[in-house]
Amino acid sequence: MTVDVGPPGVDVPRLREWLARTLPDAGELQGVQHISGGKSNLTYRVELSEGPVVLRRPPLGHVLPTAHDMGREYRVLAALHHTSVPVPRPLTHCTDESVIGAPFYLMEWVDGTVIRNAEDAAVLDEARARRISERLAEVFAEIHGVDFAQVGLAEHGRPNGYLERQLRRWSQQWERSETRPLPALHRLVERLAERMPARQDAALLHGDYRIDNALVRLDPVPDILAVVDWEMSTLGDPLADLGLTLTYWADAGDEERAAVPVAVGVTSRPGFLGSAEFAGRYAELSGRDLTGLDFYIAFGHFKLAVVMEGIHARYLQGKTVGEGFESEGEAVPLLIDRAHRILDKGGM
């Protein structure tokens, strides 16, 4: 049975026609379902008679310049598909906005588990939790160890001056997204500019590496089946990637971090590596010196605050799809304050 009514963001009849021309062997389109949980690009399960695939497209509104580039995300998947980094197999990319109203791409469906919150994490005993967090560190080091020139990603970014451009870019994104005056954000930008490291390494960055951007296998041996959501990927300083991941990583007893509505209550569960252990394991695997990591963690808090302000702006405009957006804005001042304290006192 086929249907012509889909969720917001997908014109099912036009998608059906396009698929028949582009992927005739995939079978007939039978339906489209929005996959909840993501707060930026939209993700859908596309039911085809030969099996499901995944469709990714930009948000419905408040799309900032340089953000949500479907071609960029697709190229990364294509480049990494034959490396040791686990990613879904990319299928095809569409730049014709007349099909569903925006550029999009399709990738294979990976039958893994997404662990987004404490309820999802309840299936993990201590042994599974430890193994998954160890694998997260291992895959992270593998991403940063990719020879990006060899896999065709030499033009994926400009490592020289990466942090300076990032600070400038995200400051501009804040100006485009700001829904209320927060002077502490502007002070934070000044402090980050003053503390900018003189020496920066170069690697392929995921840009948003966290447990709920991974599809995991629980049995028989827990593993990372695929890393997804590469929309923020670029070339730059790998410690910036690590700093953002540690921004997400909540240790046991960190009640303040629980107020940030991303992967809440997951890494604080028994068995997961603590943030310092995770960073230490990453350093051991990658061989990187983590001196000055405090700056990068504060920078991660700044970046996440800007991202969440953008999501909050879309929510206020009625341009979000799904649930769980009403509390995004509350976390922004908390992240900014925490970044200031990290710069003052250090720590994670």
C-alpha positions in Angstrom: 0.0 0.0 0.0 1.3 3.4 -0.9 0.4 6.8 0.6 0.8 10.4 -0.8 0.6 12.2 2.6 3.9 12.7 4.3 5.3 14.6 7.3 6.2 18.3 6.9 9.3 18.8 4.7 8.6 16.0 2.2 6.4 16.2 -0.9 5.7 12.4 -1.2 4.2 12.4 -4.8 7.2 14.4 -6.2 9.7 12.3 -4.2 8.0 9.1 -5.6 8.4 10.4 -9.2 12.0 11.4 -8.6 12.9 8.0 -7.0 11.4 6.1 -9.9 13.7 8.0 -12.3 16.8 8.0 -10.1 16.8 4.8 -8.1 14.5 2.5 -10.1 15.9 -0.7 -8.4 15.0 0.5 -4.9 11.4 -0.3 -5.4 8.2 1.7 -5.0 7.9 4.5 -2.4 5.4 3.3 0.2 5.6 6.0 2.9 7.8 8.5 4.7 8.2 8.9 8.5 10.0 11.7 10.3 12.6 10.4 12.7 12.4 12.4 15.9 15.4 13.4 18.0 17.4 15.6 15.7 17.3 19.3 16.4 18.9 20.7 13.2 18.7 18.9 9.8 15.6 16.8 9.4 15.8 13.0 9.1 13.2 10.7 7.6 12.8 7.0 7.2 11.7 6.4 3.6 9.9 3.1 3.1 10.6 1.5 -0.2 9.3 -1.9 -1.4 13.0 -3.2 -1.5 13.8 -1.9 2.0 14.0 1.4 4.0 16.5 4.2 3.3 17.2 7.5 5.1 16.5 11.0 3.7 18.2 14.1 5.1 17.2 17.7 4.4 17.7 21.1 5.9 15.3 22.6 8.5 12.1 24.2 7.4 13.1 27.7 8.3 15.8 30.0 9.8 18.5 28.4 7.7 21.7 30.3 8.4 24.3 31.1 5.7 26.8 28.2 5.1 24.8 25.9 7.3 22.9 22.7 6.4 24.8 22.0 3.2 23.5 18.6 2.0 26.2 18.2 -0.6 28.9 18.7 2.0 27.5 16.0 4.3 27.0 13.7 1.3 30.6 14.1 0.1 32.0 13.2 3.6 30.0 10.0 3.7 31.2 9.1 0.2 34.8 9.8 1.2 34.7 7.9 4.4 32.6 4.9 3.3 35.7 2.8 2.5 37.8 3.9 5.5 37.8 2.4 9.0 35.4 5.2 10.2 31.9 3.6 10.3 29.4 5.6 8.3 26.2 4.7 6.4 26.6 4.1 2.7 25.5 7.2 0.7 23.0 6.5 -2.1 22.3 9.7 -4.0 22.2 13.5 -3.6 19.5 15.8 -5.1 20.1 19.5 -5.6 16.7 20.1 -7.3 14.7 22.0 -4.7 11.5 21.5 -6.7 11.4 17.8 -5.6 10.7 18.3 -1.9 11.4 22.0 -1.4 15.1 21.8 -0.5 18.2 19.9 -1.4 18.5 16.4 0.2 20.3 13.2 0.1 19.6 9.5 0.7 21.7 7.0 2.5 21.4 3.4 3.6 19.3 2.5 6.6 21.6 1.2 9.4 19.7 -1.0 11.8 21.3 0.3 15.0 20.1 1.8 18.3 20.2 5.6 19.0 20.8 6.4 22.7 19.5 9.9 23.2 18.4 10.1 26.9 18.3 8.2 30.2 15.3 6.1 29.1 17.2 4.9 26.0 20.3 4.3 28.2 18.3 2.1 30.6 19.1 -0.9 28.4 22.8 -0.6 29.1 24.4 -2.5 31.9 27.8 -1.2 33.2 29.8 -3.5 30.8 27.9 -2.3 27.7 28.2 1.3 28.8 31.9 1.1 29.3 32.4 -0.7 26.0 30.4 1.8 24.0 32.1 4.8 25.6 35.5 3.2 24.8 34.4 2.6 21.2 33.3 6.3 21.0 36.9 7.3 21.9 38.4 4.8 19.5 36.2 6.0 16.6 36.9 9.6 17.4 40.6 9.0 17.2 40.0 7.2 13.9 38.1 10.2 12.5 40.9 12.5 13.4 43.5 10.1 12.0 41.9 10.0 8.5 44.3 11.2 5.7 41.8 13.7 4.5 43.8 14.5 1.3 44.0 10.8 0.4 40.3 10.3 0.7 39.5 13.3 -1.4 38.6 15.8 1.3 41.6 18.2 0.9 39.2 21.0 -0.1 36.7 20.3 2.8 38.0 23.1 4.9 41.0 25.4 5.6 42.9 24.3 8.7 45.0 27.4 8.9 43.3 30.0 11.0 40.4 27.6 11.8 39.7 28.8 15.3 39.8 32.4 14.4 37.3 31.9 11.6 35.1 29.7 13.8 35.0 32.4 16.5 34.1 35.0 13.8 31.5 32.8 12.1 29.7 31.7 15.3 29.6 35.3 16.5 27.9 36.2 13.3 25.5 33.3 13.6 24.6 34.5 17.1 23.8 38.0 15.7 21.5 36.3 13.1 19.8 34.1 15.7 19.7 36.2 18.9 16.3 36.2 20.5 17.2 38.3 23.7 20.2 40.3 24.8 22.9 38.3 26.6 25.9 40.5 27.3 27.8 37.6 28.8 27.9 36.0 25.3 29.8 39.1 24.0 32.2 39.0 26.9 32.8 35.3 26.2 33.7 36.1 22.6 36.3 38.6 23.8 37.8 36.2 26.3 38.0 33.4 23.7 39.8 35.8 21.3 42.3 36.7 24.0 43.0 33.0 24.9 43.3 31.7 21.3 46.0 29.1 21.0 48.9 30.1 18.7 49.5 26.6 17.4 46.7 24.5 15.9 46.7 21.0 14.5 44.9 19.9 11.4 42.5 16.9 11.0 39.1 16.0 9.6 36.5 17.1 12.2 33.0 15.7 12.7 31.8 18.9 14.3 29.1 17.5 16.5 30.5 14.2 17.9 28.3 12.8 20.7 26.7 9.5 21.6 23.3 10.3 20.0 25.0 10.9 16.7 26.1 7.3 16.6 24.1 4.2 15.8 25.2 1.5 18.2 24.9 -2.3 18.4 24.2 -3.7 21.8 24.6 -7.4 21.3 26.5 -9.7 21.2 29.4 -7.3 21.4 28.6 -3.6 21.8 29.9 -1.5 19.0 29.5 1.7 16.9 27.8 0.7 13.7 27.7 4.2 12.1 28.5 7.8 12.9 25.9 10.2 11.4 25.0 13.9 11.2 28.2 15.2 9.5 26.6 18.5 8.6 29.2 20.4 10.7 32.2 18.6 9.5 35.3 20.4 8.2 39.1 20.5 8.5 40.6 22.1 11.5 42.0 21.7 15.0 40.9 18.3 16.4 41.0 19.6 20.0 38.0 21.8 19.1 36.1 18.7 18.2 37.1 17.1 21.5 36.2 20.2 23.4 32.6 20.2 22.0 32.3 16.4 22.7 33.3 17.1 26.3 30.7 19.9 26.4 28.1 17.2 25.9 29.7 14.6 28.2 28.0 14.7 31.6 29.8 13.1 34.5 28.0 11.3 37.4 26.6 13.9 39.8 26.8 16.8 37.3 23.3 18.2 37.9 24.0 21.4 36.1 24.9 19.6 32.8 21.5 17.8 33.0 19.8 21.1 32.3 21.3 21.1 28.7 18.8 19.0 26.8 21.3 16.9 24.7 21.9 13.2 25.5 20.6 14.0 29.1 21.3 11.3 31.6 23.4 9.0 29.3 27.1 9.4 30.0 26.5 10.0 33.7 25.2 6.4 34.0 27.3 3.7 35.8 29.9 2.1 33.5 30.5 5.1 31.2 34.0 6.6 31.2 34.1 9.9 33.0 34.9 13.0 30.9 38.6 13.0 32.0 38.9 9.2 31.3 37.4 9.7 27.9 39.8 12.5 27.1 42.7 10.5 28.4 41.7 7.5 26.3 41.4 9.7 23.2 44.9 11.2 23.9 46.4 7.7 24.3 44.8 6.6 21.0 45.5 9.7 19.0 48.9 10.6 20.5 47.8 14.2 20.9 48.8 16.6 23.7 45.8 17.9 25.5 47.5 20.9 27.1 45.2 23.9 27.0 42.1 21.7 26.7 40.2 24.1 29.0 40.1 26.7 26.2 38.6 24.2 23.7 35.9 23.1 26.2 34.9 26.7 26.8 34.9 27.2 23.0 32.6 24.1 22.8 30.2 25.6 25.2 30.1 28.9 23.2 29.5 27.0 19.9 26.7 24.9 21.5 25.1 28.0 23.0 24.9 29.6 19.5 23.5 26.4 17.9 20.8 26.1 20.6 19.9 29.8 20.2 19.4 29.1 16.5 17.1 26.2 17.3 15.3 28.3 19.8 14.8 31.0 17.2 13.3 28.4 14.8 11.0 27.1 17.6 9.7 30.7 18.2 9.0 31.0 14.5 7.1 27.7 14.5 9.6 26.2 12.1 10.6 23.1 14.0 9.3 19.5 13.3 8.8 17.1 16.2 8.9 17.6 20.0 11.3 18.6 22.6 12.2 22.1 21.4 10.6 24.2 24.1 13.5 24.0 26.6 16.4 24.7 24.1 16.5 28.4 24.9 16.8 27.9 28.6 20.1 26.1 28.2 21.8 29.0 26.4 22.6 31.3 29.3 23.7 28.2 31.4 26.2 27.2 28.7 27.6 30.7 28.5 28.0 31.0 32.3 29.7 27.6 32.4 32.1 28.6 29.7 33.2 31.7 31.7 33.8 29.5 34.8 35.9 27.0 32.8 38.0 29.9 31.6 38.3 31.2 35.2 39.0 27.9 37.0 39.7 25.2 34.4 38.1 21.8 34.5 35.5 20.1 32.3 
